[in-house]
Amino acid sequence: MSKICSFCGNKNFKIKTVQYIYRHDGKFLIVNDVPCEECEYCGEQYFKADVLKKIEKDFMEIYSTGREPKHIIQIPVEEFAEL
Ligand SMILES: [Zn+2]
């Protein structure tokens, strides 16, 4: 790999899979086991454009064409001022 972390300048990355949370217009999609490269120094994660496009496409299918996702979870929401 010949790239450099745009945050810290480090050149070493490790390949791993992570949980990716896609957010758009107040709607969310969680995708598990998404491949990425993580900077070994600062932990910044880099995703390939085609990986992000796939997630974006899936998001659109679920929210605009009503495709059933694998799972649906409920997420608790709080206002900080009320805690
Ligand atoms: Zn870095």
PDB file of the backbone (N, CA, C, O) and the ligand in Angstrom, with CONECT records:
HET     ZN  A 101       1
ATOM      1  N   MET A   1       0.835  -1.200   0.000  1.00  0.00           N
ATOM      2  CA  MET A   1       0.000   0.000   0.000  1.00  0.00           C
ATOM      3  C   MET A   1       0.875   1.257   0.000  1.00  0.00           C
ATOM      4  O   MET A   1       1.848   1.351   0.749  1.00  0.00           O
ATOM      5  N   SER A   2       0.519   2.197  -0.834  1.00  0.00           N
ATOM      6  CA  SER A   2       1.379   3.370  -0.942  1.00  0.00           C
ATOM      7  C   SER A   2       0.649   4.635  -0.527  1.00  0.00           C
ATOM      8  O   SER A   2       1.036   5.739  -0.909  1.00  0.00           O
ATOM      9  N   LYS A   3      -0.402   4.471   0.251  1.00  0.00           N
ATOM     10  CA  LYS A   3      -1.125   5.686   0.622  1.00  0.00           C
ATOM     11  C   LYS A   3      -0.741   6.180   2.012  1.00  0.00           C
ATOM     12  O   LYS A   3      -0.084   5.488   2.790  1.00  0.00           O
ATOM     13  N   ILE A   4      -1.170   7.383   2.285  1.00  0.00           N
ATOM     14  CA  ILE A   4      -0.814   8.034   3.540  1.00  0.00           C
ATOM     15  C   ILE A   4      -2.103   8.484   4.229  1.00  0.00           C
ATOM     16  O   ILE A   4      -3.014   9.001   3.582  1.00  0.00           O
ATOM     17  N   CYS A   5      -2.170   8.286   5.527  1.00  0.00           N
ATOM     18  CA  CYS A   5      -3.342   8.731   6.287  1.00  0.00           C
ATOM     19  C   CYS A   5      -3.458  10.249   6.183  1.00  0.00           C
ATOM     20  O   CYS A   5      -2.500  10.970   6.464  1.00  0.00           O
ATOM     21  N   SER A   6      -4.627  10.732   5.780  1.00  0.00           N
ATOM     22  CA  SER A   6      -4.759  12.176   5.590  1.00  0.00           C
ATOM     23  C   SER A   6      -4.906  12.924   6.913  1.00  0.00           C
ATOM     24  O   SER A   6      -4.899  14.155   6.927  1.00  0.00           O
ATOM     25  N   PHE A   7      -5.036  12.207   8.010  1.00  0.00           N
ATOM     26  CA  PHE A   7      -5.121  12.856   9.323  1.00  0.00           C
ATOM     27  C   PHE A   7      -3.770  12.937  10.015  1.00  0.00           C
ATOM     28  O   PHE A   7      -3.423  13.975  10.581  1.00  0.00           O
ATOM     29  N   CYS A   8      -2.997  11.843   9.976  1.00  0.00           N
ATOM     30  CA  CYS A   8      -1.753  11.821  10.760  1.00  0.00           C
ATOM     31  C   CYS A   8      -0.508  11.568   9.923  1.00  0.00           C
ATOM     32  O   CYS A   8       0.602  11.692  10.441  1.00  0.00           O
ATOM     33  N   GLY A   9      -0.651  11.218   8.648  1.00  0.00           N
ATOM     34  CA  GLY A   9       0.510  11.018   7.794  1.00  0.00           C
ATOM     35  C   GLY A   9       1.148   9.641   7.890  1.00  0.00           C
ATOM     36  O   GLY A   9       2.134   9.360   7.210  1.00  0.00           O
ATOM     37  N   ASN A  10       0.595   8.796   8.720  1.00  0.00           N
ATOM     38  CA  ASN A  10       1.097   7.433   8.874  1.00  0.00           C
ATOM     39  C   ASN A  10       0.868   6.632   7.583  1.00  0.00           C
ATOM     40  O   ASN A  10      -0.088   6.881   6.849  1.00  0.00           O
ATOM     41  N   LYS A  11       1.761   5.667   7.318  1.00  0.00           N
ATOM     42  CA  LYS A  11       1.642   4.894   6.076  1.00  0.00           C
ATOM     43  C   LYS A  11       1.195   3.462   6.307  1.00  0.00           C
ATOM     44  O   LYS A  11       0.995   2.715   5.349  1.00  0.00           O
ATOM     45  N   ASN A  12       1.037   3.070   7.551  1.00  0.00           N
ATOM     46  CA  ASN A  12       0.675   1.676   7.836  1.00  0.00           C
ATOM     47  C   ASN A  12      -0.812   1.531   8.147  1.00  0.00           C
ATOM     48  O   ASN A  12      -1.365   2.214   9.010  1.00  0.00           O
ATOM     49  N   PHE A  13      -1.429   0.619   7.414  1.00  0.00           N
ATOM     50  CA  PHE A  13      -2.855   0.383   7.585  1.00  0.00           C
ATOM     51  C   PHE A  13      -3.096  -1.091   7.839  1.00  0.00           C
ATOM     52  O   PHE A  13      -2.353  -1.943   7.352  1.00  0.00           O
ATOM     53  N   LYS A  14      -4.139  -1.391   8.604  1.00  0.00           N
ATOM     54  CA  LYS A  14      -4.534  -2.788   8.702  1.00  0.00           C
ATOM     55  C   LYS A  14      -5.927  -2.963   8.108  1.00  0.00           C
ATOM     56  O   LYS A  14      -6.791  -2.094   8.223  1.00  0.00           O
ATOM     57  N   ILE A  15      -6.114  -4.111   7.471  1.00  0.00           N
ATOM     58  CA  ILE A  15      -7.392  -4.404   6.840  1.00  0.00           C
ATOM     59  C   ILE A  15      -8.285  -5.099   7.852  1.00  0.00           C
ATOM     60  O   ILE A  15      -7.891  -6.091   8.466  1.00  0.00           O
ATOM     61  N   LYS A  16      -9.481  -4.575   8.020  1.00  0.00           N
ATOM     62  CA  LYS A  16     -10.397  -5.188   8.966  1.00  0.00           C
ATOM     63  C   LYS A  16     -11.831  -4.992   8.518  1.00  0.00           C
ATOM     64  O   LYS A  16     -12.089  -4.286   7.543  1.00  0.00           O
ATOM     65  N   THR A  17     -12.766  -5.613   9.224  1.00  0.00           N
ATOM     66  CA  THR A  17     -14.174  -5.376   8.930  1.00  0.00           C
ATOM     67  C   THR A  17     -14.808  -4.729  10.155  1.00  0.00           C
ATOM     68  O   THR A  17     -14.519  -5.095  11.294  1.00  0.00           O
ATOM     69  N   VAL A  18     -15.670  -3.769   9.895  1.00  0.00           N
ATOM     70  CA  VAL A  18     -16.272  -2.997  10.985  1.00  0.00           C
ATOM     71  C   VAL A  18     -17.774  -2.828  10.760  1.00  0.00           C
ATOM     72  O   VAL A  18     -18.302  -3.135   9.691  1.00  0.00           O
ATOM     73  N   GLN A  19     -18.444  -2.329  11.804  1.00  0.00           N
ATOM     74  CA  GLN A  19     -19.853  -1.974  11.660  1.00  0.00           C
ATOM     75  C   GLN A  19     -19.921  -0.540  11.161  1.00  0.00           C
ATOM     76  O   GLN A  19     -19.355   0.366  11.773  1.00  0.00           O
ATOM     77  N   TYR A  20     -20.615  -0.338  10.048  1.00  0.00           N
ATOM     78  CA  TYR A  20     -20.696   0.987   9.441  1.00  0.00           C
ATOM     79  C   TYR A  20     -22.098   1.547   9.635  1.00  0.00           C
ATOM     80  O   TYR A  20     -23.092   0.875   9.356  1.00  0.00           O
ATOM     81  N   ILE A  21     -22.167   2.779  10.113  1.00  0.00           N
ATOM     82  CA  ILE A  21     -23.473   3.416  10.291  1.00  0.00           C
ATOM     83  C   ILE A  21     -23.624   4.509   9.238  1.00  0.00           C
ATOM     84  O   ILE A  21     -22.917   5.517   9.255  1.00  0.00           O
ATOM     85  N   TYR A  22     -24.556   4.286   8.328  1.00  0.00           N
ATOM     86  CA  TYR A  22     -24.826   5.248   7.265  1.00  0.00           C
ATOM     87  C   TYR A  22     -25.996   6.113   7.716  1.00  0.00           C
ATOM     88  O   TYR A  22     -27.032   5.606   8.147  1.00  0.00           O
ATOM     89  N   ARG A  23     -25.814   7.426   7.612  1.00  0.00           N
ATOM     90  CA  ARG A  23     -26.851   8.344   8.060  1.00  0.00           C
ATOM     91  C   ARG A  23     -27.169   9.320   6.944  1.00  0.00           C
ATOM     92  O   ARG A  23     -26.265   9.905   6.347  1.00  0.00           O
ATOM     93  N   HIS A  24     -28.451   9.496   6.661  1.00  0.00           N
ATOM     94  CA  HIS A  24     -28.848  10.398   5.587  1.00  0.00           C
ATOM     95  C   HIS A  24     -30.246  10.923   5.898  1.00  0.00           C
ATOM     96  O   HIS A  24     -31.165  10.133   6.113  1.00  0.00           O
ATOM     97  N   ASP A  25     -30.420  12.239   5.925  1.00  0.00           N
ATOM     98  CA  ASP A  25     -31.727  12.863   6.198  1.00  0.00           C
ATOM     99  C   ASP A  25     -32.395  12.339   7.466  1.00  0.00           C
ATOM    100  O   ASP A  25     -33.609  12.136   7.494  1.00  0.00           O
ATOM    101  N   GLY A  26     -31.611  12.123   8.505  1.00  0.00           N
ATOM    102  CA  GLY A  26     -32.185  11.654   9.768  1.00  0.00           C
ATOM    103  C   GLY A  26     -32.567  10.189   9.782  1.00  0.00           C
ATOM    104  O   GLY A  26     -33.173   9.710  10.741  1.00  0.00           O
ATOM    105  N   LYS A  27     -32.210   9.464   8.707  1.00  0.00           N
ATOM    106  CA  LYS A  27     -32.476   8.030   8.666  1.00  0.00           C
ATOM    107  C   LYS A  27     -31.153   7.287   8.769  1.00  0.00           C
ATOM    108  O   LYS A  27     -30.107   7.799   8.372  1.00  0.00           O
ATOM    109  N   PHE A  28     -31.213   6.080   9.305  1.00  0.00           N
ATOM    110  CA  PHE A  28     -29.990   5.320   9.562  1.00  0.00           C
ATOM    111  C   PHE A  28     -30.035   3.942   8.910  1.00  0.00           C
ATOM    112  O   PHE A  28     -31.096   3.336   8.756  1.00  0.00           O
ATOM    113  N   LEU A  29     -28.855   3.471   8.535  1.00  0.00           N
ATOM    114  CA  LEU A  29     -28.706   2.076   8.122  1.00  0.00           C
ATOM    115  C   LEU A  29     -27.406   1.570   8.734  1.00  0.00           C
ATOM    116  O   LEU A  29     -26.348   2.175   8.559  1.00  0.00           O
ATOM    117  N   ILE A  30     -27.496   0.458   9.450  1.00  0.00           N
ATOM    118  CA  ILE A  30     -26.310  -0.148  10.046  1.00  0.00           C
ATOM    119  C   ILE A  30     -25.924  -1.353   9.196  1.00  0.00           C
ATOM    120  O   ILE A  30     -26.757  -2.218   8.929  1.00  0.00           O
ATOM    121  N   VAL A  31     -24.683  -1.410   8.776  1.00  0.00           N
ATOM    122  CA  VAL A  31     -24.200  -2.542   7.968  1.00  0.00           C
ATOM    123  C   VAL A  31     -23.040  -3.197   8.712  1.00  0.00           C
ATOM    124  O   VAL A  31     -22.057  -2.535   9.045  1.00  0.00           O
ATOM    125  N   ASN A  32     -23.157  -4.476   8.967  1.00  0.00           N
ATOM    126  CA  ASN A  32     -22.111  -5.206   9.690  1.00  0.00           C
ATOM    127  C   ASN A  32     -21.042  -5.751   8.757  1.00  0.00           C
ATOM    128  O   ASN A  32     -21.294  -5.977   7.573  1.00  0.00           O
ATOM    129  N   ASP A  33     -19.856  -5.958   9.295  1.00  0.00           N
ATOM    130  CA  ASP A  33     -18.743  -6.595   8.580  1.00  0.00           C
ATOM    131  C   ASP A  33     -18.385  -5.903   7.265  1.00  0.00           C
ATOM    132  O   ASP A  33     -18.211  -6.556   6.236  1.00  0.00           O
ATOM    133  N   VAL A  34     -18.279  -4.590   7.313  1.00  0.00           N
ATOM    134  CA  VAL A  34     -17.896  -3.820   6.128  1.00  0.00           C
ATOM    135  C   VAL A  34     -16.361  -3.745   6.069  1.00  0.00           C
ATOM    136  O   VAL A  34     -15.725  -3.350   7.046  1.00  0.00           O
ATOM    137  N   PRO A  35     -15.765  -4.122   4.927  1.00  0.00           N
ATOM    138  CA  PRO A  35     -14.309  -4.082   4.838  1.00  0.00           C
ATOM    139  C   PRO A  35     -13.780  -2.655   4.798  1.00  0.00           C
ATOM    140  O   PRO A  35     -14.349  -1.796   4.125  1.00  0.00           O
ATOM    141  N   CYS A  36     -12.699  -2.404   5.513  1.00  0.00           N
ATOM    142  CA  CYS A  36     -12.056  -1.090   5.470  1.00  0.00           C
ATOM    143  C   CYS A  36     -10.575  -1.225   5.783  1.00  0.00           C
ATOM    144  O   CYS A  36     -10.099  -2.287   6.185  1.00  0.00           O
ATOM    145  N   GLU A  37      -9.868  -0.134   5.591  1.00  0.00           N
ATOM    146  CA  GLU A  37      -8.470  -0.072   5.998  1.00  0.00           C
ATOM    147  C   GLU A  37      -8.391   0.933   7.136  1.00  0.00           C
ATOM    148  O   GLU A  37      -8.890   2.053   7.031  1.00  0.00           O
ATOM    149  N   GLU A  38      -7.756   0.514   8.226  1.00  0.00           N
ATOM    150  CA  GLU A  38      -7.679   1.381   9.393  1.00  0.00           C
ATOM    151  C   GLU A  38      -6.240   1.818   9.628  1.00  0.00           C
ATOM    152  O   GLU A  38      -5.326   0.994   9.629  1.00  0.00           O
ATOM    153  N   CYS A  39      -6.043   3.112   9.826  1.00  0.00           N
ATOM    154  CA  CYS A  39      -4.719   3.645  10.121  1.00  0.00           C
ATOM    155  C   CYS A  39      -4.227   3.051  11.440  1.00  0.00           C
ATOM    156  O   CYS A  39      -4.939   3.102  12.443  1.00  0.00           O
ATOM    157  N   GLU A  40      -3.037   2.496  11.448  1.00  0.00           N
ATOM    158  CA  GLU A  40      -2.525   1.850  12.652  1.00  0.00           C
ATOM    159  C   GLU A  40      -2.169   2.858  13.733  1.00  0.00           C
ATOM    160  O   GLU A  40      -2.050   2.501  14.905  1.00  0.00           O
ATOM    161  N   TYR A  41      -1.998   4.110  13.346  1.00  0.00           N
ATOM    162  CA  TYR A  41      -1.588   5.116  14.328  1.00  0.00           C
ATOM    163  C   TYR A  41      -2.793   5.830  14.951  1.00  0.00           C
ATOM    164  O   TYR A  41      -2.943   5.837  16.173  1.00  0.00           O
ATOM    165  N   CYS A  42      -3.646   6.425  14.120  1.00  0.00           N
ATOM    166  CA  CYS A  42      -4.736   7.236  14.682  1.00  0.00           C
ATOM    167  C   CYS A  42      -6.096   6.544  14.631  1.00  0.00           C
ATOM    168  O   CYS A  42      -7.061   7.027  15.224  1.00  0.00           O
ATOM    169  N   GLY A  43      -6.175   5.416  13.925  1.00  0.00           N
ATOM    170  CA  GLY A  43      -7.421   4.664  13.914  1.00  0.00           C
ATOM    171  C   GLY A  43      -8.444   5.146  12.898  1.00  0.00           C
ATOM    172  O   GLY A  43      -9.552   4.613  12.840  1.00  0.00           O
ATOM    173  N   GLU A  44      -8.093   6.147  12.097  1.00  0.00           N
ATOM    174  CA  GLU A  44      -9.017   6.623  11.059  1.00  0.00           C
ATOM    175  C   GLU A  44      -9.305   5.477  10.087  1.00  0.00           C
ATOM    176  O   GLU A  44      -8.407   4.731   9.698  1.00  0.00           O
ATOM    177  N   GLN A  45     -10.582   5.358   9.706  1.00  0.00           N
ATOM    178  CA  GLN A  45     -10.962   4.251   8.823  1.00  0.00           C
ATOM    179  C   GLN A  45     -11.250   4.749   7.421  1.00  0.00           C
ATOM    180  O   GLN A  45     -11.911   5.769   7.226  1.00  0.00           O
ATOM    181  N   TYR A  46     -10.742   4.010   6.451  1.00  0.00           N
ATOM    182  CA  TYR A  46     -10.917   4.364   5.035  1.00  0.00           C
ATOM    183  C   TYR A  46     -11.702   3.270   4.331  1.00  0.00           C
ATOM    184  O   TYR A  46     -11.377   2.086   4.421  1.00  0.00           O
ATOM    185  N   PHE A  47     -12.750   3.699   3.625  1.00  0.00           N
ATOM    186  CA  PHE A  47     -13.595   2.754   2.895  1.00  0.00           C
ATOM    187  C   PHE A  47     -13.433   3.010   1.406  1.00  0.00           C
ATOM    188  O   PHE A  47     -13.281   4.151   0.969  1.00  0.00           O
ATOM    189  N   LYS A  48     -13.467   1.943   0.645  1.00  0.00           N
ATOM    190  CA  LYS A  48     -13.368   2.095  -0.808  1.00  0.00           C
ATOM    191  C   LYS A  48     -14.666   2.674  -1.361  1.00  0.00           C
ATOM    192  O   LYS A  48     -15.742   2.452  -0.807  1.00  0.00           O
ATOM    193  N   ALA A  49     -14.551   3.414  -2.454  1.00  0.00           N
ATOM    194  CA  ALA A  49     -15.716   4.078  -3.040  1.00  0.00           C
ATOM    195  C   ALA A  49     -16.815   3.082  -3.417  1.00  0.00           C
ATOM    196  O   ALA A  49     -17.998   3.364  -3.231  1.00  0.00           O
ATOM    197  N   ASP A  50     -16.423   1.911  -3.949  1.00  0.00           N
ATOM    198  CA  ASP A  50     -17.458   0.957  -4.367  1.00  0.00           C
ATOM    199  C   ASP A  50     -18.169   0.331  -3.162  1.00  0.00           C
ATOM    200  O   ASP A  50     -19.331  -0.065  -3.256  1.00  0.00           O
ATOM    201  N   VAL A  51     -17.463   0.247  -2.037  1.00  0.00           N
ATOM    202  CA  VAL A  51     -18.084  -0.251  -0.799  1.00  0.00           C
ATOM    203  C   VAL A  51     -19.144   0.751  -0.334  1.00  0.00           C
ATOM    204  O   VAL A  51     -20.259   0.364   0.015  1.00  0.00           O
ATOM    205  N   LEU A  52     -18.795   2.024  -0.331  1.00  0.00           N
ATOM    206  CA  LEU A  52     -19.733   3.060   0.103  1.00  0.00           C
ATOM    207  C   LEU A  52     -20.924   3.175  -0.847  1.00  0.00           C
ATOM    208  O   LEU A  52     -22.052   3.418  -0.420  1.00  0.00           O
ATOM    209  N   LYS A  53     -20.654   2.996  -2.143  1.00  0.00           N
ATOM    210  CA  LYS A  53     -21.735   3.055  -3.140  1.00  0.00           C
ATOM    211  C   LYS A  53     -22.745   1.943  -2.906  1.00  0.00           C
ATOM    212  O   LYS A  53     -23.954   2.149  -3.018  1.00  0.00           O
ATOM    213  N   LYS A  54     -22.231   0.755  -2.578  1.00  0.00           N
ATOM    214  CA  LYS A  54     -23.083  -0.405  -2.317  1.00  0.00           C
ATOM    215  C   LYS A  54     -24.000  -0.132  -1.124  1.00  0.00           C
ATOM    216  O   LYS A  54     -25.192  -0.440  -1.162  1.00  0.00           O
ATOM    217  N   ILE A  55     -23.432   0.448  -0.071  1.00  0.00           N
ATOM    218  CA  ILE A  55     -24.201   0.751   1.134  1.00  0.00           C
ATOM    219  C   ILE A  55     -25.258   1.815   0.830  1.00  0.00           C
ATOM    220  O   ILE A  55     -26.403   1.717   1.271  1.00  0.00           O
ATOM    221  N   GLU A  56     -24.849   2.828   0.069  1.00  0.00           N
ATOM    222  CA  GLU A  56     -25.764   3.899  -0.320  1.00  0.00           C
ATOM    223  C   GLU A  56     -26.939   3.344  -1.142  1.00  0.00           C
ATOM    224  O   GLU A  56     -28.088   3.739  -0.944  1.00  0.00           O
ATOM    225  N   LYS A  57     -26.633   2.435  -2.054  1.00  0.00           N
ATOM    226  CA  LYS A  57     -27.647   1.820  -2.913  1.00  0.00           C
ATOM    227  C   LYS A  57     -28.625   1.006  -2.063  1.00  0.00           C
ATOM    228  O   LYS A  57     -29.839   1.065  -2.262  1.00  0.00           O
ATOM    229  N   ASP A  58     -28.081   0.251  -1.120  1.00  0.00           N
ATOM    230  CA  ASP A  58     -28.911  -0.557  -0.241  1.00  0.00           C
ATOM    231  C   ASP A  58     -29.825   0.342   0.599  1.00  0.00           C
ATOM    232  O   ASP A  58     -31.005   0.043   0.782  1.00  0.00           O
ATOM    233  N   PHE A  59     -29.269   1.438   1.103  1.00  0.00           N
ATOM    234  CA  PHE A  59     -30.037   2.416   1.879  1.00  0.00           C
ATOM    235  C   PHE A  59     -31.227   2.917   1.058  1.00  0.00           C
ATOM    236  O   PHE A  59     -32.354   2.972   1.549  1.00  0.00           O
ATOM    237  N   MET A  60     -30.960   3.280  -0.198  1.00  0.00           N
ATOM    238  CA  MET A  60     -32.012   3.787  -1.078  1.00  0.00           C
ATOM    239  C   MET A  60     -33.095   2.732  -1.316  1.00  0.00           C
ATOM    240  O   MET A  60     -34.288   3.034  -1.318  1.00  0.00           O
ATOM    241  N   GLU A  61     -32.652   1.492  -1.518  1.00  0.00           N
ATOM    242  CA  GLU A  61     -33.611   0.407  -1.763  1.00  0.00           C
ATOM    243  C   GLU A  61     -34.524   0.187  -0.572  1.00  0.00           C
ATOM    244  O   GLU A  61     -35.727  -0.024  -0.723  1.00  0.00           O
ATOM    245  N   ILE A  62     -33.928   0.240   0.625  1.00  0.00           N
ATOM    246  CA  ILE A  62     -34.709   0.010   1.839  1.00  0.00           C
ATOM    247  C   ILE A  62     -35.691   1.164   2.073  1.00  0.00           C
ATOM    248  O   ILE A  62     -36.862   0.937   2.378  1.00  0.00           O
ATOM    249  N   TYR A  63     -35.207   2.401   1.928  1.00  0.00           N
ATOM    250  CA  TYR A  63     -36.067   3.542   2.251  1.00  0.00           C
ATOM    251  C   TYR A  63     -36.944   4.002   1.094  1.00  0.00           C
ATOM    252  O   TYR A  63     -37.993   4.598   1.340  1.00  0.00           O
ATOM    253  N   SER A  64     -36.564   3.755  -0.155  1.00  0.00           N
ATOM    254  CA  SER A  64     -37.467   4.216  -1.222  1.00  0.00           C
ATOM    255  C   SER A  64     -38.253   3.111  -1.901  1.00  0.00           C
ATOM    256  O   SER A  64     -39.374   3.353  -2.349  1.00  0.00           O
ATOM    257  N   THR A  65     -37.709   1.914  -1.993  1.00  0.00           N
ATOM    258  CA  THR A  65     -38.502   0.871  -2.636  1.00  0.00           C
ATOM    259  C   THR A  65     -39.065  -0.125  -1.627  1.00  0.00           C
ATOM    260  O   THR A  65     -39.755  -1.075  -1.996  1.00  0.00           O
ATOM    261  N   GLY A  66     -38.757   0.105  -0.331  1.00  0.00           N
ATOM    262  CA  GLY A  66     -39.352  -0.730   0.703  1.00  0.00           C
ATOM    263  C   GLY A  66     -38.779  -2.129   0.804  1.00  0.00           C
ATOM    264  O   GLY A  66     -39.427  -3.030   1.338  1.00  0.00           O
ATOM    265  N   ARG A  67     -37.572  -2.320   0.300  1.00  0.00           N
ATOM    266  CA  ARG A  67     -36.939  -3.635   0.418  1.00  0.00           C
ATOM    267  C   ARG A  67     -36.724  -3.966   1.901  1.00  0.00           C
ATOM    268  O   ARG A  67     -36.318  -3.109   2.686  1.00  0.00           O
ATOM    269  N   GLU A  68     -37.003  -5.220   2.267  1.00  0.00           N
ATOM    270  CA  GLU A  68     -36.856  -5.647   3.647  1.00  0.00           C
ATOM    271  C   GLU A  68     -35.391  -5.821   4.027  1.00  0.00           C
ATOM    272  O   GLU A  68     -34.673  -6.575   3.369  1.00  0.00           O
ATOM    273  N   PRO A  69     -34.933  -5.140   5.075  1.00  0.00           N
ATOM    274  CA  PRO A  69     -33.555  -5.386   5.531  1.00  0.00           C
ATOM    275  C   PRO A  69     -33.481  -6.708   6.306  1.00  0.00           C
ATOM    276  O   PRO A  69     -34.507  -7.290   6.659  1.00  0.00           O
ATOM    277  N   LYS A  70     -32.279  -7.161   6.558  1.00  0.00           N
ATOM    278  CA  LYS A  70     -32.077  -8.424   7.272  1.00  0.00           C
ATOM    279  C   LYS A  70     -32.645  -8.364   8.689  1.00  0.00           C
ATOM    280  O   LYS A  70     -33.330  -9.284   9.136  1.00  0.00           O
ATOM    281  N   HIS A  71     -32.349  -7.263   9.391  1.00  0.00           N
ATOM    282  CA  HIS A  71     -32.873  -7.078  10.741  1.00  0.00           C
ATOM    283  C   HIS A  71     -33.324  -5.633  10.899  1.00  0.00           C
ATOM    284  O   HIS A  71     -32.855  -4.746  10.186  1.00  0.00           O
ATOM    285  N   ILE A  72     -34.236  -5.403  11.835  1.00  0.00           N
ATOM    286  CA  ILE A  72     -34.563  -4.038  12.254  1.00  0.00           C
ATOM    287  C   ILE A  72     -34.364  -3.988  13.760  1.00  0.00           C
ATOM    288  O   ILE A  72     -34.865  -4.851  14.481  1.00  0.00           O
ATOM    289  N   ILE A  73     -33.626  -2.971  14.247  1.00  0.00           N
ATOM    290  CA  ILE A  73     -33.452  -2.827  15.689  1.00  0.00           C
ATOM    291  C   ILE A  73     -34.047  -1.500  16.132  1.00  0.00           C
ATOM    292  O   ILE A  73     -34.192  -0.573  15.335  1.00  0.00           O
ATOM    293  N   GLN A  74     -34.388  -1.419  17.406  1.00  0.00           N
ATOM    294  CA  GLN A  74     -34.863  -0.156  17.971  1.00  0.00           C
ATOM    295  C   GLN A  74     -33.705   0.526  18.672  1.00  0.00           C
ATOM    296  O   GLN A  74     -32.935  -0.127  19.376  1.00  0.00           O
ATOM    297  N   ILE A  75     -33.575   1.814  18.492  1.00  0.00           N
ATOM    298  CA  ILE A  75     -32.470   2.550  19.108  1.00  0.00           C
ATOM    299  C   ILE A  75     -33.032   3.588  20.076  1.00  0.00           C
ATOM    300  O   ILE A  75     -33.845   4.422  19.678  1.00  0.00           O
ATOM    301  N   PRO A  76     -32.610   3.549  21.345  1.00  0.00           N
ATOM    302  CA  PRO A  76     -33.075   4.559  22.297  1.00  0.00           C
ATOM    303  C   PRO A  76     -32.522   5.941  21.939  1.00  0.00           C
ATOM    304  O   PRO A  76     -31.374   6.067  21.513  1.00  0.00           O
ATOM    305  N   VAL A  77     -33.346   6.968  22.116  1.00  0.00           N
ATOM    306  CA  VAL A  77     -32.921   8.341  21.823  1.00  0.00           C
ATOM    307  C   VAL A  77     -33.164   9.201  23.064  1.00  0.00           C
ATOM    308  O   VAL A  77     -34.225   9.116  23.684  1.00  0.00           O
ATOM    309  N   GLU A  78     -32.187  10.024  23.421  1.00  0.00           N
ATOM    310  CA  GLU A  78     -32.307  10.912  24.584  1.00  0.00           C
ATOM    311  C   GLU A  78     -31.902  12.329  24.207  1.00  0.00           C
ATOM    312  O   GLU A  78     -31.127  12.533  23.273  1.00  0.00           O
ATOM    313  N   GLU A  79     -32.438  13.322  24.949  1.00  0.00           N
ATOM    314  CA  GLU A  79     -31.949  14.697  24.846  1.00  0.00           C
ATOM    315  C   GLU A  79     -30.996  14.922  26.007  1.00  0.00           C
ATOM    316  O   GLU A  79     -31.357  14.671  27.157  1.00  0.00           O
ATOM    317  N   PHE A  80     -29.798  15.386  25.729  1.00  0.00           N
ATOM    318  CA  PHE A  80     -28.775  15.518  26.763  1.00  0.00           C
ATOM    319  C   PHE A  80     -29.240  16.410  27.916  1.00  0.00           C
ATOM    320  O   PHE A  80     -28.975  16.111  29.080  1.00  0.00           O
ATOM    321  N   ALA A  81     -29.941  17.515  27.589  1.00  0.00           N
ATOM    322  CA  ALA A  81     -30.386  18.478  28.614  1.00  0.00           C
ATOM    323  C   ALA A  81     -31.359  17.852  29.620  1.00  0.00           C
ATOM    324  O   ALA A  81     -31.533  18.360  30.727  1.00  0.00           O
ATOM    325  N   GLU A  82     -31.979  16.759  29.224  1.00  0.00           N
ATOM    326  CA  GLU A  82     -32.964  16.129  30.111  1.00  0.00           C
ATOM    327  C   GLU A  82     -32.378  15.001  30.935  1.00  0.00           C
ATOM    328  O   GLU A  82     -33.089  14.368  31.717  1.00  0.00           O
ATOM    329  N   LEU A  83     -31.081  14.740  30.770  1.00  0.00           N
ATOM    330  CA  LEU A  83     -30.478  13.633  31.517  1.00  0.00           C
ATOM    331  C   LEU A  83     -30.146  14.048  32.941  1.00  0.00           C
ATOM    332  O   LEU A  83     -29.631  13.241  33.715  1.00  0.00           O
TER     333      LEU A  83
HETATM  334 ZN    ZN A 101      -3.765   8.138  10.758  1.00  0.00          ZN2+
END
